[in-house]
């Protein structure tokens, strides 16, 4: 069914790296990666995102941001985005991917996960909790 998942956000340094590592931990037999629609290419994960993730036992070490492309998207069975407008962006880049692109927060009532970039540590903590709940929802549906 879904053997590979690409998690997509904006810069690929905050939300998607955390979700990628959460899903990798919970679905170890699946291919999971991340990218950004406006990626800060080759940047490490955001410092605050790394700190908050580490406080929960999740390491973002070694992460390097990369740009989303249609070619990259076609290599995955499922694309998970943070915001509804990102669904539209992917549809414009590669219309054929629309059918396999969904909100990461789909199982949380189609909740969007806002970008914590350059906000407080508390904002990152709130987003971490949302990402964890959203990933758990997908793991439950995918039989992890």
Secondary structure, DSSP 8 states (H G I E B T S, - for coil): ---EEEEEESSSSSHHHHHHHHHHHH-TTSEEEEEETT--TT----HHHHHHHHHTT---TT----B--HHHHTT-SEEEESSHHHHHHHHHH-GGGGGGEEEGGGGGTS------TTS-HHHHHHHHHHHHHHHHHHHHHHT-
